[in-house]
Amino acid sequence: MSDYFDKNQLFMEPTTNQYGNHMVMTNVHKMSKTKYINIDTKFRDEYDFSLPANFNINLPERVNSVHSIKVTNIEIPMTFYNISANLGNNYFKITNGANSEIITLKDQNYSPSELEVEINAKLTASSHGSGMSFSIPLNINNKTSISSTVPAITIQFDVDKYGNNDKFNFKNKLGWLMGFRNISYNVVSGSNTTVAECSIDLSGPRYLYLAIDEYNKGKQNSFISPLSSSLINKNIIARIAMDIKTHPYGTILPANTATGLLTTDQRNYTGKIDLQKLQIQLLNETGIPMTLNGQDFSFCLEVNYE
């Protein structure tokens, strides 16, 4: 082996060598280019405003030889409800003697006072819970209390909409939002009331995830968020913090890295891929696609390609 060191080869610049009548060029790389792709879910393939945020998008032209993608901006309408059937938190079960009943609330973005009115109206109209009432005082503690005029009623929060046990999702249920940390309570008639252990919190999700499936097997799983019995969606590329004080219900939340509301991965590929068909999901902290109640969201992808 020659001891000669050519310092001109240090940075692997293109070189040309002659082999007989042929000239061979090595260390040649195509110039990397950047393209910005704006995705707006109103232009999705199948438009059904009643469905959760789980869409298929076909780009009008294929982007070839893609090395990486990342999210630069996202605009989310703050139109999702804090209590809804989609979230699985708009019901609870009451048992009065041998009789059981599921109390179901209408989908809505509730304030504490609105929630109190809705629950008590449903209990009054029910067959077995007319003697029970909820109180959600707007004081320094904001703790929900339950009272009853009938001998004894059991209330369960760890159930699904059919009344079956669903303890693994208990922290997503209505009872948890209202501050109750036990799965069930025995409410006894008299002067005593059952008081929640914690303050009520109806602010909704503290953050959302953006998941993109570009149907490529070589992408990495960047976000890890352990749940009660599983891991979060493997296609997540960005996390969006909710700022409900500045952007309350009915407004648009614009998030990017400069505001600190957007955390995005740069998804690098082990080989070059092509982009055209995308599956887009907007998920809450437990991986449930959010229902935006007829509104659409948008985001911008920065694509690095040859």
Phi, psi and omega per residue, in radians:
M1 nan 2.389 -3.111
S2 -1.285 2.487 3.089
D3 -1.504 0.005 -3.102
Y4 -1.264 2.309 3.135
F5 -2.050 2.104 3.132
D6 -1.657 1.846 -3.095
K7 -1.142 -0.323 3.136
N8 -1.236 -0.291 3.140
Q9 -1.608 0.080 -3.029
L10 -1.050 -0.668 -3.063
F11 -1.838 0.361 3.035
M12 0.934 0.813 3.108
E13 -1.261 2.758 3.094
P14 -1.028 2.386 3.118
T15 -2.285 2.657 3.130
T16 -2.112 2.226 3.117
N17 -2.194 2.504 3.141
Q18 -1.787 2.235 3.080
Y19 -2.138 1.662 -3.068
G20 1.156 -2.115 3.135
N21 -1.595 0.102 -3.067
H22 -1.960 2.450 3.033
M23 -1.845 2.190 -3.109
V24 -2.035 2.176 3.116
M25 -1.814 2.271 3.133
T26 -2.098 2.965 -3.129
N27 1.015 0.665 3.124
V28 -1.732 2.189 3.132
H29 -2.219 2.413 3.081
K30 -1.184 2.585 3.116
M31 -1.188 2.314 3.103
S32 -1.328 2.395 -3.120
K33 -2.180 2.798 -3.130
T34 -2.138 2.356 3.080
K35 -2.246 2.459 3.092
Y36 -1.885 2.170 -3.106
I37 -1.964 2.090 3.099
N38 -1.614 2.158 3.128
I39 -1.916 2.147 3.068
D40 -2.191 2.119 -3.002
T41 -1.219 -0.163 3.063
K42 -1.198 -0.291 3.130
F43 -1.803 0.443 3.140
R44 -1.243 2.927 -3.032
D45 -1.132 -0.830 -3.118
E46 -2.107 1.986 -3.040
Y47 -1.655 1.931 3.032
D48 -2.392 1.767 -3.015
F49 -1.168 -0.277 -3.091
S50 -1.442 -0.233 -3.077
L51 -1.475 2.725 3.043
P52 -1.114 2.964 -3.060
A53 -1.309 1.422 3.122
N54 -2.522 1.670 -2.926
F55 -2.171 2.730 2.965
N56 -1.904 2.279 -3.133
I57 -2.149 2.250 3.015
N58 -1.895 2.074 3.120
L59 -1.198 2.512 -3.116
P60 -1.149 -0.371 3.063
E61 -2.485 2.555 -3.122
R62 -1.344 2.412 3.028
V63 -1.794 2.033 -3.045
N64 -1.689 2.754 3.037
S65 0.944 0.922 -3.118
V66 -1.469 2.295 3.099
H67 -1.674 -0.624 -3.071
S68 -2.800 2.752 3.013
I69 -2.414 2.665 2.999
K70 -2.700 2.803 -3.128
V71 -1.627 2.321 3.117
T72 -1.825 -0.609 -3.116
N73 -2.599 2.680 3.020
I74 -2.594 2.470 3.130
E75 -2.149 2.065 -3.039
I76 -2.084 2.146 3.037
P77 -1.252 2.264 -3.125
M78 -1.490 1.178 -3.061
T79 -2.114 0.179 3.111
F80 -1.472 2.580 -3.123
Y81 -1.445 2.626 3.049
N82 -1.451 -0.328 3.090
I83 -2.340 2.123 -3.089
S84 -2.831 2.861 3.063
A85 -1.151 -0.593 3.128
N86 -1.058 -0.654 3.127
L87 -1.466 -0.205 3.132
G88 1.240 0.504 -3.092
N89 -2.244 0.464 -3.092
N90 -1.929 0.509 -3.111
Y91 -2.720 2.834 2.978
F92 -2.699 2.941 -3.045
K93 -2.003 2.359 3.037
I94 -2.080 2.544 3.108
T95 -2.256 2.150 3.140
N96 -2.124 1.750 -3.053
G97 1.180 -2.128 3.131
A98 -1.625 0.025 -3.061
N99 -1.848 2.331 3.115
S100 -2.149 2.684 -3.105
E101 -2.694 2.485 3.043
I102 -1.653 2.161 3.077
I103 -1.674 2.055 -3.061
T104 -2.001 2.245 3.134
L105 -1.673 2.695 3.082
K106 -1.298 2.637 3.107
D107 -1.146 2.280 -3.110
Q108 -2.972 2.772 2.945
N109 -1.609 1.728 -2.962
Y110 -1.587 2.512 2.809
S111 -1.586 2.885 3.112
P112 -0.973 -0.742 -3.121
S113 -1.196 -0.664 3.112
E114 -1.161 -0.643 3.116
L115 -1.160 -0.720 3.112
E116 -1.042 -0.792 -3.136
V117 -1.110 -0.768 -3.104
E118 -1.138 -0.799 -3.128
I119 -1.093 -0.830 -3.100
N120 -1.148 -0.591 3.085
A121 -1.155 -0.704 3.118
K122 -1.174 -0.680 3.125
L123 -1.164 -0.709 3.128
T124 -1.106 -0.648 -3.122
A125 -1.443 -0.138 -3.080
S126 -1.385 2.924 -3.120
S127 -1.417 -0.492 -2.988
H128 -2.217 0.010 -3.088
G129 -2.096 0.311 -3.055
S130 -1.159 -0.318 3.124
G131 -1.610 0.037 -3.087
M132 -1.852 2.558 3.080
S133 -2.527 2.608 3.091
F134 -1.857 2.556 3.057
S135 -2.289 2.182 3.124
I136 -2.126 1.459 -3.082
P137 -1.263 2.467 3.102
L138 -1.603 1.241 3.104
N139 -2.103 -2.922 -3.047
I140 -1.139 -0.483 -3.127
N141 -1.538 -0.565 -3.107
N142 0.894 0.741 -3.126
K143 -1.753 2.302 3.129
T144 -1.313 2.458 3.060
S145 -2.254 2.657 -3.124
I146 -2.198 2.334 3.074
S147 -2.278 2.856 -3.092
S148 -2.610 2.566 3.073
T149 -1.831 -0.055 3.088
V150 -1.734 2.766 -2.988
P151 -0.876 -0.906 -3.096
A152 -2.834 2.267 3.075
I153 -2.285 2.376 3.062
T154 -1.754 2.286 3.094
I155 -2.003 2.290 -3.125
Q156 -2.102 2.321 3.114
F157 -1.860 -0.247 -3.053
D158 -1.633 0.867 -3.115
V159 -2.241 2.805 2.989
D160 -1.568 -3.064 -3.034
K161 -1.189 -0.221 3.100
Y162 -1.698 -0.047 -3.136
G163 1.623 0.065 3.123
N164 -1.447 2.714 -3.125
N165 -1.055 2.335 -3.132
D166 -2.524 0.910 -2.995
K167 -1.149 -0.447 -3.111
F168 -1.214 -0.384 3.115
N169 -1.845 0.293 -3.058
F170 -0.994 -0.636 -3.095
K171 -1.266 -0.094 3.068
N172 -1.788 0.004 -3.005
K173 -1.526 2.998 -3.106
L174 -1.067 -0.696 -3.125
G175 -1.040 -0.724 3.135
W176 -1.117 -0.711 3.108
L177 -1.079 -0.627 -3.114
M178 -1.463 0.010 3.044
G179 1.759 0.021 -3.140
F180 -1.461 2.227 -3.075
R181 -1.878 -0.036 3.011
N182 -1.792 2.732 -3.053
I183 -1.367 -0.401 3.137
S184 -2.635 2.765 -3.109
Y185 -2.473 2.477 3.010
N186 -1.734 1.959 -3.111
V187 -1.696 2.052 -3.057
V188 -1.831 2.493 3.135
S189 -1.201 2.767 3.141
G190 2.129 -2.823 -3.066
S191 -1.379 -0.338 -3.119
N192 -1.313 2.518 3.073
T193 -2.132 2.710 3.065
T194 -1.663 2.086 -3.055
V195 -1.929 2.401 3.118
A196 -1.118 2.620 -3.128
E197 -1.301 -0.480 -3.063
C198 -2.263 2.942 3.119
S199 -1.248 2.695 3.088
I200 -1.239 2.525 3.123
D201 -2.451 1.787 3.141
L202 -1.918 0.381 -3.064
S203 -1.262 -0.213 -3.134
G204 1.517 -2.964 -3.108
P205 -1.115 2.492 3.104
R206 -1.434 -0.327 3.127
Y207 -2.754 2.783 3.061
L208 -2.197 2.836 3.063
Y209 -2.033 2.496 2.961
L210 -1.832 2.134 3.122
A211 -1.972 2.320 3.114
I212 -2.225 2.148 3.035
D213 -1.929 1.910 3.139
E214 -1.701 0.260 3.087
Y215 0.994 0.832 3.098
N216 -2.227 2.277 -3.066
K217 -1.412 -0.200 -3.026
G218 -1.640 0.099 -3.094
K219 -1.402 2.740 -3.137
Q220 -1.635 2.729 3.085
N221 -1.634 1.768 -2.943
S222 -1.556 -0.650 -3.069
F223 -1.764 2.217 3.081
I224 -2.089 2.113 3.129
S225 -2.411 1.713 -3.103
P226 -1.137 2.288 3.044
L227 -1.814 -3.019 -3.085
S228 -1.090 -0.675 -3.050
S229 -2.329 0.150 -3.086
S230 -2.858 -3.062 3.027
L231 -1.859 2.824 -3.113
I232 -1.258 2.896 3.137
N233 -0.835 2.259 -3.051
K234 -1.306 -0.200 -3.098
N235 -1.627 0.154 -3.117
I236 -1.163 2.313 3.124
I237 -2.071 -0.297 -3.101
A238 -2.633 2.674 3.084
R239 -2.115 2.293 -3.090
I240 -2.057 2.085 3.105
A241 -1.378 2.375 3.124
M242 -1.524 2.257 3.114
D243 -2.042 1.376 -3.018
I244 -1.317 -0.316 3.109
K245 -1.247 -0.779 3.122
T246 -1.451 -0.569 -3.106
H247 -2.203 1.403 -3.095
P248 -1.327 -3.090 3.135
Y249 -0.945 2.321 3.112
G250 1.682 -0.105 3.132
T251 -1.840 -3.106 3.091
I252 -1.935 2.256 3.090
L253 -1.712 1.946 3.056
P254 -1.631 2.175 -3.084
A255 -2.151 2.415 3.014
N256 -2.663 3.073 -3.089
T257 -1.205 -0.506 -3.123
A258 -1.158 -0.638 3.135
T259 -1.404 -0.219 -3.107
G260 1.437 0.053 -3.119
L261 -1.566 -0.200 -3.092
L262 -2.120 2.212 2.974
T263 -2.045 2.066 -3.064
T264 -2.191 2.554 2.996
D265 -1.565 2.594 2.880
Q266 -1.653 1.870 -3.066
R267 -1.432 1.886 3.137
N268 -1.681 2.566 -3.088
Y269 -1.933 2.459 -3.139
T270 -1.186 -0.452 3.044
G271 -2.403 2.972 3.133
K272 -1.255 2.395 3.111
I273 -2.200 2.944 3.058
D274 -1.964 2.476 3.123
L275 -1.935 2.229 2.979
Q276 -2.685 -0.867 -3.132
K277 -1.797 2.245 -3.099
L278 -2.262 2.467 2.925
Q279 -1.839 2.180 -3.044
I280 -2.002 2.290 3.077
Q281 -2.346 2.445 3.000
L282 -1.965 1.991 -2.955
L283 -2.023 2.636 2.995
N284 -1.497 -3.030 -3.010
E285 -1.151 -0.289 3.110
T286 -1.777 0.073 3.103
G287 1.586 0.167 3.125
I288 -1.484 2.222 3.064
P289 -1.046 2.297 -3.087
M290 -1.366 2.528 3.013
T291 -1.729 2.080 -3.081
L292 -1.681 0.151 3.045
N293 0.982 0.900 3.038
G294 1.580 -0.114 3.139
Q295 -1.655 2.785 3.141
D296 -2.040 2.711 3.075
F297 -2.086 2.886 -3.081
S298 -2.454 2.749 3.073
F299 -2.751 2.889 -3.117
C300 -2.104 2.297 3.086
L301 -1.824 2.327 2.972
E302 -1.692 2.068 -3.048
V303 -1.975 2.161 3.073
N304 -1.757 2.151 -3.054
Y305 -2.588 3.005 3.080
E306 -1.689 nan nan
